[in-house]
Every structure is written in C-alpha cells, then in structure tokens.
Amino acid sequence: MIRPRRGHLWAALLLLSQAACSTGGLSAEKGGLFAPGAKPDAKAVDGLLVGHRLMEAGEYELALEAYYRAAAEHGATAEVLSGIGSADLKLGRLNQAEQMLRRALEEDETFVPAWNNLGVVLMERGKYAEASRVFQTAFALDSGQSDSIRQNLRLALAKMEKPGYSPPQDSQFKLVRKGVGEYLLLTQH
C-alpha cells in the first residue's frame, strides 16, 4: 500500500489554498474549477416538471428518476405518485404502476388523471369490468369534459361486452400524454 508522505499532503493543501485565494480559483468565474456556466447557488429545476418533459420525450427511466426526486422535494402527492405510476406503465411494470396509481388515489380521490391512468393499466391487464368502473369515475369527476376519458370508457365497455374481441393483429395500444398527468389510450393500426 502506498502512503502519501506528509510533504505531499502539505503541498496539496498549499496548492488548494492558493487556488481558493486567487481570482477565479474555486469560483464559478471564468477559469474556475466549476463547470462553465454553472452557478453553485442556482436552484434545481422541479423534478415533477422534468419528469413530465421526459415522459413526453419517451425517456421513461429518466422520468421515473425525476419523479422520485420530486417525491423527495414535494412528498408523495397524488400528482407525483401518478407520474411514477405512468412511467412504470410505459416501462411495462404493470403491477408497480397499478400500486402507485392506487396510492395516488388514496392521497386524492378526486385526482382525475390518476383515475384515467389506473383505467389504462387495468385495460392492459385485461381487467375490463374494473377498468370501465374506473373510467366511469374519472368521467364523472371530470364532468364529461375530457374526450380522452370518454374514448377510454367506450373501449373498456366494448371489451366488456365482447371479452373475446381483440383488435386486428397489426393494432397496438399506445398511451399518449394529453396534459399534466393525463394520458389517452389509443389503438394504432
């Protein structure tokens, strides 16, 4: 094992102290040790906003990390938990998504995006009857204002009436963001 000599430690400390005392040494000014343009006292961007933007960009793992950071900043609010659940859904983690969305509704049972997203998860899991009840709740809380919830409800009811119905082979479901924490389940051909 190599041990630093006392002379090397003193030399390093002397060098650092001189850098700190000189203009631009350890500051964010030009020629300093911080990244160019970085402001050490700058406030970080809100994790919730970053998470929403990353979801729009299709960066679901990064969005999930941002939502967890938002949970540390804001607490486990309905919007944060709904964001985590939506990211889990996009990553194919349906059980985790369902748990997070149900937790979001425990925090705020009137949070329409969480109801809608829970319905999407239930649709993906083949639980059409429960999905239709969830979409009905979302539709009622939204006062019928959202076309996306209405379309999701119609799809769930159609699947309930014809359980063996499946869309054409070349169709796939797609979750589309329609606003802050609100998503639409679309069929692509």
Rosetta blueprint (number, residue, H / E / L):
1 M L
2 I L
3 R L
4 P L
5 R L
6 R H
7 G H
8 H H
9 L H
10 W H
11 A H
12 A H
13 L H
14 L H
15 L H
16 L H
17 S H
18 Q H
19 A H
20 A H
21 C H
22 S L
23 T L
24 G L
25 G L
26 L L
27 S L
28 A L
29 E L
30 K L
31 G L
32 G L
33 L L
34 F L
35 A L
36 P L
37 G L
38 A L
39 K L
40 P L
41 D L
42 A L
43 K L
44 A L
45 V L
46 D L
47 G H
48 L H
49 L H
50 V H
51 G H
52 H H
53 R H
54 L H
55 M H
56 E H
57 A L
58 G L
59 E L
60 Y H
61 E H
62 L H
63 A H
64 L H
65 E H
66 A H
67 Y H
68 Y H
69 R H
70 A H
71 A H
72 A H
73 E H
74 H H
75 G L
76 A L
77 T L
78 A H
79 E H
80 V H
81 L H
82 S H
83 G H
84 I H
85 G H
86 S H
87 A H
88 D H
89 L H
90 K H
91 L L
92 G L
93 R L
94 L H
95 N H
96 Q H
97 A H
98 E H
99 Q H
100 M H
101 L H
102 R H
103 R H
104 A H
105 L H
106 E H
107 E H
108 D L
109 E L
110 T L
111 F L
112 V H
113 P H
114 A H
115 W H
116 N H
117 N H
118 L H
119 G H
120 V H
121 V H
122 L H
123 M H
124 E H
125 R L
126 G L
127 K L
128 Y H
129 A H
130 E H
131 A H
132 S H
133 R H
134 V H
135 F H
136 Q H
137 T H
138 A H
139 F H
140 A H
141 L H
142 D L
143 S L
144 G L
145 Q L
146 S L
147 D H
148 S H
149 I H
150 R H
151 Q H
152 N H
153 L H
154 R H
155 L H
156 A H
157 L H
158 A H
159 K H
160 M H
161 E H
162 K L
163 P L
164 G L
165 Y L
166 S L
167 P L
168 P L
169 Q L
170 D L
171 S L
172 Q E
173 F E
174 K E
175 L E
176 V E
177 R E
178 K E
179 G E
180 V L
181 G L
182 E E
183 Y E
184 L E
185 L E
186 L E
187 T E
188 Q E
189 H L
